[in-house]
Amino acid sequence: MTSPYRVVAFSGSLRQGSTNTALVRLAQRIARPELQIEWIDWVDQLPWMNPDLEEDPPAVVQRWWQTLREADGLLVGMPEYNWSPTPLAKNALDWATRPPDDRAIAGTVVAFISSGGRGGGAKAQENLTPILGFMGATMVVEPPVQLALVRDRIDADGNADEEITEAVRAKLDAMLEALRQRDAASA
């Protein structure tokens, strides 16, 4: 491979000081040179998923689809509310599975990194992983990054303790390996 893999990333949290946003910022900083992680800060502008909009999708939906099709991977800071993904994350990922005959997410390597509550976001990840896999994404499940009660171990800029840093690094390494395997299988 002559250039790095392009990975787009977003946080499923709108909260100021979100630890999930901080995890994505950490990932950007520690990614190996083979992974170029690009922050997408506009998924909150996507309208609520509505199949009626697919025939003439708004510009931001077209932009989202195009961004995903041009990316090799997608990294999501995945918060969990009430054992589910946040509405922001779910809406962006629902749009990513559209349109049905040419899903934007198909062929994309996807990884979740989560912090939150006592379960560390595990339920949100469990909810979405099989759905996105069925829709054609390659899901990087192992090693899980499901960090519980870490607010005092990572700051808003993604400066974290060594355990968190190593967990995110291991996930990025697994993502890189999945991208390499995808390329080898298509060669």
ABEGO torsion letter per residue (X at the ends): XABBBBBBBBBABABBGBAAAAAAAAAAAABBAABBBBBBAAAAABBBBBAAAAABBBAAAAAAAAAAAABABBBBBBBBBGGBBBAAAAAAAAAAAOBAABBAABGBBBBBBBBEEAAGGAAAAAAAAAAAAAAGBBBBAOBBBBBBGAAAABBAAGBBBAAAAAAAAAAAAAAAAAAAAAAAAAX
